[in-house]
Every structure is written in structure tokens, then in C-alpha cells.
């Protein structure tokens, strides 16, 4: 939700949002490799990204239903 909100704040918000997401992705990738997952990791990482975005969209949708716009 924070990343979405930041993107609404113009260029600086979009850039910071993208940087935060990139750091998140790099951290996930490092953790996956640190656990010894090297086979098919290239396919695993996009699946993790989809899961992240899916969770974010569902959470935001539920929040809008509860709190309103």
C-alpha cells in the first residue's frame, strides 16, 4: 500500500517506490540463493513477484471495502 501511495506523489515518489521495490527484489533473490536454491531460481523469482503483487492488490481491495475511498 505504501508503494502505491508513493507512486501518486509524482516523479520523486515513483522513483523512491521503484527503488524500494528493487531493494525488496534483490533481498528476496539473495535469500533464495543463500538457501541453496539455484536450480530453476529464475522461474521461482517471477512467481514470488506475482505473489507479492497479488497480495498487495488483495490487501488494498479489502482495505478500500472496509475503510472506503
Secondary structure, DSSP 8 states (H G I E B T S, - for coil): -HHHHHHTTHHHHHHHHHHHHHHHHHHHHHHHHHTT--TTHHHHHHHHHHHHHHHHHHHHHHHHHHH--
